[in-house]
């Protein structure tokens, strides 16, 4: 009787741990596509980049525009005292740059605007990557804690096996106590994971552009994203489609136009003036004049500006070369991460996890027949839990590395396809309304 009472108390403590319903199916899950679309609309970094592009684009027409003409009213030959009426002169003056200067100034401004546009696209890529990373990290944590909740089934199965041996007098109370300790350790780990999940949810919301405690469903990824692109193809694509590379190319274009302008800046600009003179004591007169600038200080002014523009162009070219090199390195690094972790993920799913399940069932059968100790059975339970947690870690990290590879290349590679150019144009149209 006493033995049965002890068994009831110990098993009751173990099985009375609160159970939390944690969904194993994507019901109520947050859709990553929808979250990305929302981020494109509300993320403040994207809004800032869009505004910077809008400012650069708006400056293009003014870059090559003529200066405003000057209207002048002058009283001439007016006596300080006496009754003389003097002349009144109304004139207008327009400055005109040397032919070709305005086109070069427009070309430089256009290159800077295009660079700003590519930088805005680069910001969009960066935000998309951050949202995906935050989403997959949340998926990993929620899947791992779901594994911990699922481990209760294994513990209950171990309890059944231990109960059978205990009632048969083949094991002692220490095995039941070890089960209780294991359950308590899982409880503690679940609490830690739940705190991390709350932080991950807030991080995902803030990355999107929401408030941290906005409602958010469970992150769900059904399978690994499809991916079968070769490294050579990715490197080639990165050199032609990555926004940061294209931005550097546009900066080179702008610097080239600035250098061309600096080299012709010494050429004289003109001014044209026309006026009408009212002559109180004589016939009214017209007047006209043409002026021209003299580059007397060319050595200290225009030549210095040309040298500065040359240095700017050289810096832009070096920046472009560096960006291309860094892009190639980043693509190769992320490609290696993606391919290796995807292979490990598949190995866990197809080989390691099934073998661990077989090992557990074998340990349970051997424990019931008295061929192994309870610690062997408990270790197989623990191993199953850790392997499943590790599987979700590799799964999530392989998706994270793919997202980072997409940013390095500058284009979508997985199942999710975003038209960032259309999003950017839509945002600009909304801004101009």
FIDRENVO-31073 format. One record per residue (C-alpha): z, x, y. Coordinates in Angstrom, 2 decimals. Each point is the difference from the previous one (the first is absolute). Example, Ala and Ser with C-alpha at 12.3 -4.5 7.8 and 13.67 -1.06 7.14 Angstrom:
# residues 2
@Z: 7.80 | X: 12.30 | Y: -4.50;
@Z: -0.66 | X: 1.37 | Y: 3.44;
***
This chain:
# residues 433
@Z: 0.00 | X: 0.00 | Y: 0.00;
@Z: 0.93 | X: 2.78 | Y: 2.42;
@Z: -3.22 | X: 1.83 | Y: -0.80;
@Z: -2.07 | X: -3.11 | Y: 0.73;
@Z: 1.87 | X: -0.56 | Y: 3.29;
@Z: -0.66 | X: 3.57 | Y: 1.15;
@Z: -3.67 | X: -0.38 | Y: -0.88;
@Z: -0.23 | X: -3.27 | Y: 1.94;
@Z: 1.63 | X: 1.50 | Y: 3.09;
@Z: -2.18 | X: 3.13 | Y: 0.03;
@Z: -3.22 | X: -1.86 | Y: -0.62;
@Z: 0.96 | X: -2.63 | Y: 2.55;
@Z: 0.49 | X: 2.68 | Y: 2.68;
@Z: -3.36 | X: 1.50 | Y: -0.83;
@Z: -1.99 | X: -3.21 | Y: -0.05;
@Z: 1.69 | X: -1.60 | Y: 3.03;
@Z: -1.70 | X: 2.32 | Y: 2.49;
@Z: -1.93 | X: -2.22 | Y: 2.47;
@Z: -3.65 | X: -0.42 | Y: -0.85;
@Z: -2.54 | X: -0.04 | Y: 2.84;
@Z: -3.36 | X: -1.67 | Y: -0.56;
@Z: -2.56 | X: 2.66 | Y: 0.89;
@Z: -3.64 | X: -1.11 | Y: -0.31;
@Z: -2.20 | X: 1.91 | Y: -2.38;
@Z: -3.14 | X: -1.86 | Y: 1.13;
@Z: -1.56 | X: 0.08 | Y: 3.49;
@Z: 1.20 | X: -3.47 | Y: 0.94;
@Z: 1.15 | X: 0.10 | Y: 3.64;
@Z: -1.28 | X: 3.55 | Y: 0.39;
@Z: -1.26 | X: 1.42 | Y: 3.28;
@Z: -3.75 | X: 0.57 | Y: 0.03;
@Z: -0.83 | X: 3.53 | Y: 1.14;
@Z: -3.39 | X: -1.07 | Y: 1.39;
@Z: 1.66 | X: -2.60 | Y: 2.23;
@Z: 2.62 | X: 2.48 | Y: 1.19;
@Z: -2.70 | X: 2.53 | Y: 0.91;
@Z: -1.96 | X: -2.65 | Y: 1.92;
@Z: 3.15 | X: -0.89 | Y: 1.90;
@Z: 0.67 | X: 3.65 | Y: 0.80;
@Z: -3.50 | X: 0.34 | Y: 1.46;
@Z: 0.83 | X: -2.87 | Y: 2.36;
@Z: 3.58 | X: 0.71 | Y: 1.07;
@Z: 0.81 | X: 3.68 | Y: -0.56;
@Z: 0.96 | X: 1.58 | Y: 3.36;
@Z: -1.52 | X: 3.40 | Y: -0.83;
@Z: -3.36 | X: -1.66 | Y: -0.58;
@Z: 0.37 | X: -2.01 | Y: 3.20;
@Z: 0.74 | X: 3.20 | Y: 1.95;
@Z: -2.98 | X: 1.84 | Y: -1.50;
@Z: -2.24 | X: -2.98 | Y: 0.70;
@Z: 1.15 | X: -0.05 | Y: 3.64;
@Z: -0.67 | X: 3.73 | Y: 0.36;
@Z: -3.51 | X: -0.48 | Y: -1.36;
@Z: -0.55 | X: -2.93 | Y: 2.35;
@Z: 1.05 | X: 2.12 | Y: 2.95;
@Z: -2.37 | X: 2.82 | Y: -0.99;
@Z: -2.86 | X: -2.39 | Y: -0.61;
@Z: 0.52 | X: -1.74 | Y: 3.34;
@Z: -0.24 | X: 3.34 | Y: 1.82;
@Z: -3.53 | X: 0.78 | Y: -1.26;
@Z: -1.96 | X: -2.08 | Y: 2.57;
@Z: 1.98 | X: 1.43 | Y: 2.90;
@Z: -0.42 | X: 3.62 | Y: -1.09;
@Z: -3.62 | X: 0.26 | Y: 1.15;
@Z: 0.15 | X: -2.57 | Y: 2.79;
@Z: -0.73 | X: 0.94 | Y: 3.59;
@Z: 2.91 | X: 0.43 | Y: 2.38;
@Z: 0.59 | X: -2.94 | Y: 2.28;
@Z: -2.02 | X: 0.22 | Y: 3.20;
@Z: 1.89 | X: 0.53 | Y: 3.24;
@Z: -0.46 | X: -2.44 | Y: 2.88;
@Z: 0.89 | X: 1.46 | Y: 3.38;
@Z: 0.44 | X: -1.60 | Y: 3.44;
@Z: 0.08 | X: 2.43 | Y: 2.89;
@Z: 0.40 | X: -0.39 | Y: 3.77;
@Z: -1.90 | X: 2.81 | Y: 1.64;
@Z: -0.21 | X: 1.24 | Y: 3.60;
@Z: 2.80 | X: -2.35 | Y: 1.09;
@Z: 1.63 | X: 1.16 | Y: 3.28;
@Z: 3.76 | X: 0.38 | Y: 0.04;
@Z: 0.09 | X: -1.95 | Y: 3.21;
@Z: -2.54 | X: -1.86 | Y: 2.03;
@Z: -2.41 | X: -2.73 | Y: -0.78;
@Z: -2.38 | X: 1.75 | Y: -2.40;
@Z: -0.63 | X: -1.97 | Y: -3.18;
@Z: -1.07 | X: 2.87 | Y: -2.31;
@Z: -2.00 | X: -0.26 | Y: -3.21;
@Z: 0.96 | X: -1.71 | Y: -3.23;
@Z: -1.23 | X: 1.56 | Y: -3.23;
@Z: 0.05 | X: -1.71 | Y: -3.40;
@Z: -1.02 | X: 2.23 | Y: -2.93;
@Z: 0.16 | X: 0.16 | Y: -3.80;
@Z: 0.09 | X: 3.18 | Y: -2.09;
@Z: -0.69 | X: 0.33 | Y: -3.73;
@Z: 0.60 | X: 3.17 | Y: -2.02;
@Z: -2.49 | X: 0.68 | Y: -2.79;
@Z: 0.69 | X: 2.60 | Y: -2.76;
@Z: -2.74 | X: 2.37 | Y: -1.05;
@Z: -2.33 | X: -1.65 | Y: -2.55;
@Z: 1.44 | X: 0.24 | Y: -3.54;
@Z: 3.66 | X: 0.31 | Y: 0.98;
@Z: 0.76 | X: -3.69 | Y: -0.32;
@Z: -1.55 | X: -0.15 | Y: -3.46;
@Z: 2.08 | X: 2.93 | Y: -1.19;
@Z: 3.19 | X: -1.54 | Y: 1.38;
@Z: -0.82 | X: -3.24 | Y: -1.81;
@Z: -0.74 | X: 1.92 | Y: -3.20;
@Z: 3.36 | X: 1.76 | Y: 0.17;
@Z: 1.89 | X: -3.26 | Y: 0.59;
@Z: -1.89 | X: -1.67 | Y: -2.85;
@Z: 0.93 | X: 2.83 | Y: -2.37;
@Z: 3.66 | X: -0.32 | Y: 0.98;
@Z: -0.14 | X: -3.78 | Y: -0.51;
@Z: -1.54 | X: 0.46 | Y: -3.46;
@Z: 2.69 | X: 2.56 | Y: -0.85;
@Z: 2.63 | X: -2.50 | Y: 1.09;
@Z: -1.62 | X: -2.64 | Y: -2.21;
@Z: 0.13 | X: 2.30 | Y: -3.03;
@Z: 3.63 | X: 0.84 | Y: 0.76;
@Z: 0.73 | X: -3.73 | Y: 0.04;
@Z: -1.67 | X: -0.30 | Y: -3.42;
@Z: 2.12 | X: 2.94 | Y: -1.17;
@Z: 3.14 | X: -1.80 | Y: 1.16;
@Z: -1.09 | X: -3.09 | Y: -1.93;
@Z: -0.45 | X: 2.14 | Y: -3.12;
@Z: 3.43 | X: 1.52 | Y: 0.52;
@Z: 1.67 | X: -3.40 | Y: 0.39;
@Z: -1.80 | X: -1.36 | Y: -3.08;
@Z: 1.27 | X: 2.98 | Y: -1.99;
@Z: 3.56 | X: -0.47 | Y: 1.27;
@Z: -0.03 | X: -3.69 | Y: -0.93;
@Z: -1.32 | X: 0.79 | Y: -3.48;
@Z: 2.57 | X: 2.76 | Y: -0.52;
@Z: 2.85 | X: -2.29 | Y: 1.09;
@Z: -1.33 | X: -2.79 | Y: -2.23;
@Z: -0.32 | X: 2.20 | Y: -3.09;
@Z: 3.44 | X: 1.51 | Y: 0.58;
@Z: 1.43 | X: -3.51 | Y: 0.12;
@Z: -1.93 | X: -0.88 | Y: -3.15;
@Z: 1.43 | X: 3.06 | Y: -1.76;
@Z: 3.60 | X: -0.84 | Y: 0.95;
@Z: -0.31 | X: -3.67 | Y: -0.91;
@Z: -1.66 | X: 0.83 | Y: -3.32;
@Z: 2.67 | X: 2.56 | Y: -0.82;
@Z: 2.83 | X: -2.40 | Y: 0.75;
@Z: -1.81 | X: -2.64 | Y: -2.06;
@Z: 0.02 | X: 2.54 | Y: -2.84;
@Z: 3.76 | X: 0.37 | Y: 0.42;
@Z: 0.45 | X: -3.77 | Y: -0.20;
@Z: -2.29 | X: -0.05 | Y: -3.03;
@Z: 2.13 | X: 2.64 | Y: -1.67;
@Z: 2.61 | X: -2.71 | Y: -0.48;
@Z: -2.06 | X: -1.23 | Y: -2.91;
@Z: 0.23 | X: 3.41 | Y: -1.63;
@Z: 3.75 | X: 0.08 | Y: 0.62;
@Z: 0.41 | X: -3.47 | Y: -1.47;
@Z: -1.97 | X: 1.11 | Y: -3.04;
@Z: 2.26 | X: 3.04 | Y: -0.31;
@Z: 3.02 | X: -2.30 | Y: 0.28;
@Z: -1.29 | X: -2.09 | Y: -2.89;
@Z: -0.46 | X: 3.11 | Y: -2.11;
@Z: 3.43 | X: 1.34 | Y: 0.96;
@Z: 1.63 | X: -3.37 | Y: -0.71;
@Z: -1.46 | X: -0.02 | Y: -3.50;
@Z: 1.34 | X: 3.48 | Y: -0.76;
@Z: 3.36 | X: -0.69 | Y: 1.66;
@Z: 0.56 | X: -3.15 | Y: -2.02;
@Z: -0.95 | X: 1.90 | Y: -3.12;
@Z: 2.58 | X: 2.66 | Y: 0.90;
@Z: -2.68 | X: 2.68 | Y: 0.31;
@Z: 0.70 | X: 0.95 | Y: 3.64;
@Z: 2.87 | X: 0.03 | Y: 2.44;
@Z: 0.80 | X: -1.44 | Y: 3.42;
@Z: -1.33 | X: 3.12 | Y: 1.74;
@Z: -3.57 | X: -1.16 | Y: -0.58;
@Z: 0.73 | X: -3.30 | Y: 1.75;
@Z: 1.66 | X: 1.84 | Y: 2.86;
@Z: -3.04 | X: 2.24 | Y: 0.38;
@Z: -2.19 | X: -3.08 | Y: 0.34;
@Z: 2.28 | X: -1.27 | Y: 2.78;
@Z: -0.20 | X: 3.38 | Y: 1.76;
@Z: -3.80 | X: -0.05 | Y: -0.28;
@Z: -0.17 | X: -3.51 | Y: 1.48;
@Z: 2.23 | X: 1.06 | Y: 2.90;
@Z: -2.20 | X: 3.01 | Y: 0.71;
@Z: -3.06 | X: -2.25 | Y: 0.07;
@Z: 1.82 | X: -2.36 | Y: 2.39;
@Z: 0.72 | X: 2.89 | Y: 2.35;
@Z: -3.59 | X: 1.22 | Y: -0.16;
@Z: -1.29 | X: -3.50 | Y: 0.72;
@Z: 2.15 | X: -0.19 | Y: 3.12;
@Z: -1.44 | X: 3.28 | Y: 1.24;
@Z: -3.54 | X: -1.16 | Y: -0.69;
@Z: 0.57 | X: -3.31 | Y: 1.78;
@Z: 1.17 | X: 1.85 | Y: 3.12;
@Z: -3.10 | X: 2.19 | Y: -0.15;
@Z: -2.17 | X: -3.09 | Y: -0.44;
@Z: 1.42 | X: -1.58 | Y: 3.15;
@Z: -0.75 | X: 3.19 | Y: 1.93;
@Z: -3.51 | X: 0.15 | Y: -1.49;
@Z: -0.66 | X: -3.61 | Y: 1.00;
@Z: 1.07 | X: 0.71 | Y: 3.58;
@Z: -2.16 | X: 3.13 | Y: 0.04;
@Z: -3.04 | X: -1.92 | Y: -1.20;
@Z: 0.52 | X: -2.75 | Y: 2.58;
@Z: 0.37 | X: 2.51 | Y: 2.83;
@Z: -3.07 | X: 1.93 | Y: -1.15;
@Z: -2.04 | X: -3.19 | Y: 0.13;
@Z: 1.30 | X: -0.82 | Y: 3.46;
@Z: 2.53 | X: -2.69 | Y: -0.91;
@Z: 3.74 | X: -0.19 | Y: 0.58;
@Z: 1.93 | X: 1.75 | Y: -2.73;
@Z: 1.52 | X: -3.13 | Y: -1.56;
@Z: -3.21 | X: -2.08 | Y: -0.08;
@Z: -0.50 | X: -1.96 | Y: -3.24;
@Z: -1.79 | X: 2.06 | Y: -2.61;
@Z: -0.84 | X: -0.85 | Y: -3.60;
@Z: 0.23 | X: 2.37 | Y: -2.92;
@Z: -2.47 | X: 2.87 | Y: -0.05;
@Z: -2.32 | X: -0.33 | Y: -2.96;
@Z: -2.71 | X: 2.27 | Y: -1.39;
@Z: -1.64 | X: -1.30 | Y: -3.14;
@Z: -1.84 | X: 3.15 | Y: -1.05;
@Z: -1.15 | X: 3.39 | Y: 1.23;
@Z: -2.75 | X: -0.15 | Y: 2.61;
@Z: -3.47 | X: 0.83 | Y: -1.34;
@Z: -1.00 | X: 3.54 | Y: 0.83;
@Z: -2.85 | X: 2.09 | Y: -1.41;
@Z: -1.42 | X: 2.01 | Y: 2.94;
@Z: -0.66 | X: 3.72 | Y: -0.44;
@Z: 1.66 | X: 2.64 | Y: 2.16;
@Z: -3.30 | X: 1.32 | Y: 1.35;
@Z: -1.02 | X: -3.46 | Y: 1.13;
@Z: 3.35 | X: -0.55 | Y: 1.68;
@Z: -0.16 | X: 3.29 | Y: 1.90;
@Z: -3.53 | X: -0.80 | Y: 1.17;
@Z: 1.03 | X: -3.48 | Y: 1.10;
@Z: 3.04 | X: 1.33 | Y: 1.81;
@Z: -2.14 | X: 2.33 | Y: 2.12;
@Z: -2.16 | X: -2.93 | Y: 1.11;
@Z: 2.34 | X: -3.00 | Y: 0.13;
@Z: 3.54 | X: 1.17 | Y: 0.74;
@Z: 0.83 | X: -1.24 | Y: 3.53;
@Z: 1.92 | X: 3.14 | Y: 0.98;
@Z: -3.07 | X: 2.14 | Y: -0.79;
@Z: -2.29 | X: -2.37 | Y: 1.88;
@Z: 2.40 | X: 0.06 | Y: 2.96;
@Z: -0.24 | X: 3.80 | Y: 0.12;
@Z: -3.79 | X: -0.22 | Y: -0.14;
@Z: 0.00 | X: -2.38 | Y: 2.96;
@Z: 2.32 | X: 2.37 | Y: 1.87;
@Z: -2.55 | X: 2.76 | Y: -0.57;
@Z: -2.70 | X: -2.29 | Y: 1.41;
@Z: 2.10 | X: -0.71 | Y: 3.08;
@Z: 0.81 | X: 3.69 | Y: 0.52;
@Z: -3.71 | X: 0.89 | Y: -0.37;
@Z: -0.93 | X: -2.49 | Y: 2.71;
@Z: 2.82 | X: 1.35 | Y: 2.21;
@Z: -1.33 | X: 3.54 | Y: -0.40;
@Z: -3.54 | X: -1.09 | Y: 0.89;
@Z: 1.36 | X: -1.72 | Y: 3.08;
@Z: 2.01 | X: 3.06 | Y: 1.00;
@Z: -3.10 | X: 2.17 | Y: -0.25;
@Z: -1.95 | X: -2.22 | Y: 2.43;
@Z: 2.96 | X: -0.87 | Y: 2.19;
@Z: -0.93 | X: 2.73 | Y: 2.51;
@Z: -3.23 | X: -1.80 | Y: 0.79;
@Z: 0.26 | X: -1.75 | Y: 3.34;
@Z: 0.96 | X: -3.61 | Y: 0.45;
@Z: -1.51 | X: -2.06 | Y: 2.77;
@Z: 1.10 | X: -2.54 | Y: 2.52;
@Z: -2.19 | X: -2.54 | Y: 1.75;
@Z: 1.11 | X: -1.73 | Y: 3.17;
@Z: -1.55 | X: -2.69 | Y: 2.17;
@Z: 1.36 | X: -1.63 | Y: 3.14;
@Z: -0.68 | X: -2.28 | Y: 2.94;
@Z: 1.00 | X: 0.88 | Y: 3.54;
@Z: 0.51 | X: -2.62 | Y: 2.68;
@Z: -0.90 | X: 1.51 | Y: 3.37;
@Z: 1.47 | X: -2.08 | Y: 2.87;
@Z: -2.14 | X: 1.65 | Y: 2.68;
@Z: -3.02 | X: 0.81 | Y: -2.08;
@Z: -2.07 | X: -1.07 | Y: -2.99;
@Z: 1.90 | X: -0.26 | Y: -3.32;
@Z: -0.73 | X: 2.75 | Y: -2.50;
@Z: -0.03 | X: 0.66 | Y: -3.75;
@Z: 1.19 | X: 3.22 | Y: -1.52;
@Z: -0.31 | X: 1.56 | Y: -3.45;
@Z: 1.20 | X: 3.24 | Y: -1.56;
@Z: -0.06 | X: 1.89 | Y: -3.27;
@Z: 2.73 | X: 2.45 | Y: -1.07;
@Z: 0.24 | X: 2.51 | Y: -2.80;
@Z: 2.99 | X: 1.89 | Y: -1.43;
@Z: -0.08 | X: 3.79 | Y: 0.02;
@Z: 1.57 | X: 1.70 | Y: -3.06;
@Z: 1.48 | X: 2.84 | Y: 2.06;
@Z: 3.05 | X: 0.26 | Y: -2.26;
@Z: -1.90 | X: -0.11 | Y: -3.30;
@Z: 1.66 | X: 3.16 | Y: -1.31;
@Z: 3.50 | X: -1.40 | Y: 0.38;
@Z: -0.68 | X: -3.66 | Y: -0.59;
@Z: -3.07 | X: -1.04 | Y: -2.03;
@Z: -0.06 | X: 3.16 | Y: -2.13;
@Z: 3.70 | X: -0.36 | Y: -0.76;
@Z: -0.52 | X: -3.63 | Y: -0.99;
@Z: -2.87 | X: 1.06 | Y: -2.28;
@Z: 2.21 | X: 2.59 | Y: -1.71;
@Z: 2.73 | X: -2.63 | Y: -0.49;
@Z: -2.54 | X: -2.42 | Y: -1.47;
@Z: -1.25 | X: 2.71 | Y: -2.35;
@Z: 3.53 | X: 0.64 | Y: -1.21;
@Z: 0.51 | X: -3.73 | Y: -0.50;
@Z: -3.15 | X: -0.20 | Y: -2.12;
@Z: 1.07 | X: 2.96 | Y: -2.11;
@Z: 3.41 | X: -1.59 | Y: -0.54;
@Z: -1.66 | X: -3.27 | Y: -1.03;
@Z: -2.24 | X: 1.79 | Y: -2.50;
@Z: 2.95 | X: 1.89 | Y: -1.49;
@Z: 1.95 | X: -3.26 | Y: -0.21;
@Z: -2.90 | X: -1.61 | Y: -1.86;
@Z: -0.22 | X: 2.89 | Y: -2.48;
@Z: 3.75 | X: -0.14 | Y: -0.58;
@Z: -0.05 | X: -3.78 | Y: -0.50;
@Z: -2.79 | X: 0.31 | Y: -2.55;
@Z: 1.89 | X: 2.73 | Y: -1.88;
@Z: 3.26 | X: -1.97 | Y: 0.03;
@Z: -1.88 | X: -3.08 | Y: -1.15;
@Z: -1.47 | X: 1.84 | Y: -2.97;
@Z: 3.42 | X: 1.40 | Y: -0.96;
@Z: 1.65 | X: -3.41 | Y: 0.36;
@Z: -2.66 | X: -1.72 | Y: -2.12;
@Z: 0.28 | X: 2.59 | Y: -2.78;
@Z: 3.80 | X: -0.18 | Y: 0.02;
@Z: 0.18 | X: -3.79 | Y: -0.06;
@Z: -2.76 | X: -0.21 | Y: -2.60;
@Z: 2.01 | X: 2.27 | Y: -2.30;
@Z: 3.10 | X: -2.13 | Y: 0.56;
@Z: -1.85 | X: -3.25 | Y: -0.69;
@Z: -1.75 | X: 1.12 | Y: -3.17;
@Z: 3.06 | X: 1.69 | Y: -1.51;
@Z: 2.44 | X: -2.83 | Y: 0.73;
@Z: -2.42 | X: -2.66 | Y: -1.18;
@Z: -0.38 | X: 1.90 | Y: -3.27;
@Z: 3.78 | X: 0.27 | Y: -0.40;
@Z: 0.41 | X: -3.70 | Y: 0.85;
@Z: -2.47 | X: -0.99 | Y: -2.70;
@Z: 1.70 | X: 2.35 | Y: -2.46;
@Z: 3.35 | X: -1.68 | Y: 0.68;
@Z: -1.50 | X: -3.47 | Y: -0.41;
@Z: -2.08 | X: 0.68 | Y: -3.10;
@Z: 2.08 | X: 2.60 | Y: -1.83;
@Z: 3.44 | X: 0.91 | Y: 1.32;
@Z: 1.44 | X: -3.49 | Y: 0.60;
@Z: -1.24 | X: -1.43 | Y: -3.36;
@Z: 1.39 | X: 3.03 | Y: -1.85;
@Z: 3.35 | X: -0.39 | Y: 1.77;
@Z: 0.10 | X: -3.64 | Y: -1.08;
@Z: -0.66 | X: 1.05 | Y: -3.59;
@Z: 2.70 | X: 2.64 | Y: 0.27;
@Z: 2.48 | X: -2.61 | Y: 1.20;
@Z: -0.79 | X: -2.38 | Y: -2.84;
@Z: 0.30 | X: 2.86 | Y: -2.47;
@Z: 3.36 | X: 1.04 | Y: 1.46;
@Z: 1.24 | X: -3.58 | Y: -0.19;
@Z: -1.02 | X: -0.34 | Y: -3.63;
@Z: 1.55 | X: 3.36 | Y: -0.92;
@Z: 3.18 | X: -0.88 | Y: 1.89;
@Z: 0.34 | X: -3.26 | Y: -1.95;
@Z: -0.46 | X: 1.89 | Y: -3.25;
@Z: 2.54 | X: 2.62 | Y: 1.05;
@Z: -2.49 | X: 2.88 | Y: 0.11;
@Z: 0.57 | X: 0.83 | Y: 3.69;
@Z: 2.93 | X: -0.35 | Y: 2.39;
@Z: 0.31 | X: -2.51 | Y: 2.81;
@Z: -0.67 | X: 2.75 | Y: 2.54;
@Z: -3.48 | X: 0.43 | Y: -1.46;
@Z: -0.66 | X: -3.70 | Y: 0.48;
@Z: 1.41 | X: 0.06 | Y: 3.54;
@Z: -2.07 | X: 3.05 | Y: 0.88;
@Z: -3.17 | X: -1.77 | Y: -1.13;
@Z: 0.88 | X: -2.92 | Y: 2.30;
@Z: 0.55 | X: 2.36 | Y: 2.90;
@Z: -3.21 | X: 1.86 | Y: -0.73;
@Z: -1.98 | X: -3.23 | Y: 0.04;
@Z: 1.41 | X: -0.92 | Y: 3.39;
@Z: -0.69 | X: 3.40 | Y: 1.56;
@Z: -3.51 | X: 0.19 | Y: -1.40;
@Z: -0.91 | X: -3.42 | Y: 1.40;
@Z: 1.44 | X: 0.94 | Y: 3.39;
@Z: -1.98 | X: 3.23 | Y: -0.08;
@Z: -3.13 | X: -1.93 | Y: -0.93;
@Z: 0.28 | X: -2.18 | Y: 3.11;
@Z: 0.64 | X: 3.11 | Y: 2.08;
@Z: -3.24 | X: 1.62 | Y: -1.21;
@Z: -1.83 | X: -3.32 | Y: 0.36;
@Z: 1.07 | X: -0.47 | Y: 3.62;
@Z: -0.52 | X: 3.63 | Y: 0.92;
@Z: -3.52 | X: -0.01 | Y: -1.42;
@Z: -0.82 | X: -2.96 | Y: 2.26;
@Z: 1.68 | X: 1.74 | Y: 2.95;
@Z: -2.06 | X: 3.14 | Y: -0.61;
@Z: -3.15 | X: -2.12 | Y: -0.19;
@Z: 0.87 | X: -1.56 | Y: 3.37;
@Z: 0.48 | X: 3.48 | Y: 1.47;
@Z: -3.30 | X: 1.09 | Y: -1.54;
@Z: -1.70 | X: -2.98 | Y: 1.67;
@Z: 1.38 | X: 1.16 | Y: 3.35;
@Z: -1.15 | X: 3.56 | Y: -0.66;
@Z: -3.52 | X: -1.19 | Y: -0.83;
@Z: -0.12 | X: -2.71 | Y: 2.65;
@Z: -1.09 | X: -2.85 | Y: -2.24;
@Z: 1.38 | X: -2.46 | Y: -2.56;
@Z: -0.15 | X: 1.16 | Y: -3.61;
@Z: 2.08 | X: -2.55 | Y: -1.92;
@Z: -0.24 | X: -3.73 | Y: -0.46;
@Z: 1.00 | X: -0.86 | Y: 3.58;
@Z: -2.89 | X: 0.30 | Y: 2.46;
@Z: 0.73 | X: -0.28 | Y: 3.72;
@Z: -2.63 | X: -0.21 | Y: 2.71;
@Z: 1.87 | X: 2.07 | Y: 2.57;
@Z: -3.04 | X: 0.17 | Y: 2.31;
@Z: -0.20 | X: -3.79 | Y: 0.15;
@Z: 3.75 | X: -0.17 | Y: 0.57;
@Z: -0.26 | X: 2.45 | Y: 2.88;
@Z: -2.87 | X: -1.92 | Y: 1.59;
@Z: 1.90 | X: -3.27 | Y: -0.38;
@Z: 3.04 | X: 1.51 | Y: 1.66;
@Z: -2.15 | X: 1.25 | Y: 2.87;
@Z: -1.58 | X: -3.43 | Y: 0.51;
@Z: 3.47 | X: -1.57 | Y: 0.11;
@Z: 1.06 | X: 2.58 | Y: 2.59;
@Z: -3.02 | X: -0.70 | Y: 2.24;
@Z: 0.58 | X: -3.76 | Y: 0.06;
***
